Amino acid sequence: MNSKYYKLMFKNYPDVVNVKELQLMLGGISKKLAYYLMQNNIIKSIKIGREYKIAKADVILYLTEKNCS
């Protein structure tokens, strides 16, 4: 990933976000769509206990390098 995007995008978010923060980062998408993106490995995530954690870098990668169809 290009580090310039990492420095510019989502400055106010931590390096690891939860599902609610992911929803906000992607323009207020639904919780159902957020879980769909994670469960289908479109955006990488890991489950720790009862909560999913998503690296901010993976959200930026999804937005900048993936082909959305």
Protein Blocks (a to p, Z undefined) as FASTA:
>chain_A
ZZklmmmgoklpcfbdcfklmmmmnoopafklmmmmmmnomagcddehjbccddfklmmm
mmmmpccZZ
